[in-house]
Amino acid sequence: MKKLAVLTLAAATAVTLMAADGATLYKKCAGCHGPHGEKKALGKSDVIKGWPKDKIVEALKGYKAGTRNVHGMGALMKAQVATLSDANIEAIADYLSKQ
């Protein structure tokens, strides 16, 4: 029983450590969008600060799928979000929507 409790605790700790940190993940985006999403990326994009979480998730998933191309940024954004998991996208959207 003690071994089961230790394994359960270890698994819970691992999941917590692997949980996506939106602030850390967003640092990759801040170079173009600004630290709080307040800039037009490359002078082209919309300012994303103030967007609701669901709109951010939809946009990022659209770029990842290659179905979104706003202001001609589709290919560039697809490359930027290609490695993000759904959990990472949710974490970034949650963080950014609170800026």
N, C-alpha and C positions, 0 to 999 in steps of 0.2 A: 504494500500500500504506500509505503514511504517513497519507493522508487517512482510510482505513478504520480505522486504529488510533485516530486522534483521534475519529472518530465513535463508535466502540465505547466508548471511555473516557467521552465526553460522555454517551452514553446510559446507561451504568452509573452515572455520577454522578447523573444526573437521577432514575433509579429509586431510588437510595439516599436522595436528598433527599426524594422523595415517599413513602418508606416511612412507614407510620403509626407515630406515637409514642404509645404507650398512656398514658404519664404525662401528656402534654399533653392528649390527648383526654379523659382521665378528669377533668380539672379542671372540665369542664362538669357532671359528675355529683357532684362533691365537695360542692357547696352543700347538697344534700339527703342524700347518703349518707355524708358525712364524708370527710376526706382519705384515709382508708384503708379506707373501706367499713364503718366501725364503728357507724354510726348507722342507726336505723330512719327511712327517708325519710318526712318529714311525719308521723312518729310511727306510720306504718302498715305500712311494708314490713318484710320480713325483713332482718336484718343480713346483708349480702352478703360481708363480710370472711370469708375462709376457704373460700369456695366454690371448687370446682375449675373450671378453665378451661372444660371442656366444658359445665358447668351454666350458666356465665355466658353463653357463646355461645348456647346453646339459649334462654335467657331473653330475651336482647336480640333475637335473630332472631324469637322469638315475639311480642314487643312490636311489632317493626317490621312484621311481617305482620298484626298485629291479631288474632292468635289467642290471645294471653295476656292475662289480666286478673286478676292476683293482688291481693287487698286493694282492688279497685276502682281500681287504678292504670293500667289498660290504655290508656285514651285519653291520659292525661298522658304515659306512657312512650312511646307510639307517636309522639307529637309530638317527644319528646326524641331518639329514635333514627332518625327518618325519613330524615335525610340521611347517616347512617353507611353506609359501604360495608362489604362483608364483611371487607375487610382492616382497616378501622377497628375493627370489632367484635372481630376476632381480637386486635388490638393491645391494646384495652381489657381484654379477658378475660385476656390473658397478663399484663398489668401487675397487674390487680386480684387475680388468683389467687396472686400472689407477696407480697401484703401480709400 
